[in-house]
């Protein structure tokens, strides 16, 4: 439904997802169900967008299969004022949109992010890390601290992407052992 007199506006949304078994990560991939696919289907079903490319739909980050996110973001341009309950009604229980804000139309979720916070949780003990004797937590913490500060992560990026900015600031890093 198009509302008369509405101008096109870019909105930034915060959302969560549980990286359940049926999803093959967050980023769209041909022939696999992803978190982005589900978001786009819901937005199209509720008439917020018609085509992803024309709407400027963009997710700020990517995750692999089985990875969950609590505060990921995406944005798109629409003429319709967002209603979170309406969008959520078209999503599975593993995905939910919980906040939004107007942003400039040239805003890009991925590139305008001021910082990102990642938290990796691995059950311990587990089949690989059976007990404290198999893990050097002191060395792991030392490596984490070495990552803090400004670094060039070019060696972690795809070859041939010379124009991509590889310099990143790691504000804090840590390893916490919770049992």
Order of alpha helices (4+ residues) and beta strands (2+ residues): beta-alpha-alpha-beta-beta-alpha-beta-alpha-alpha-beta-beta
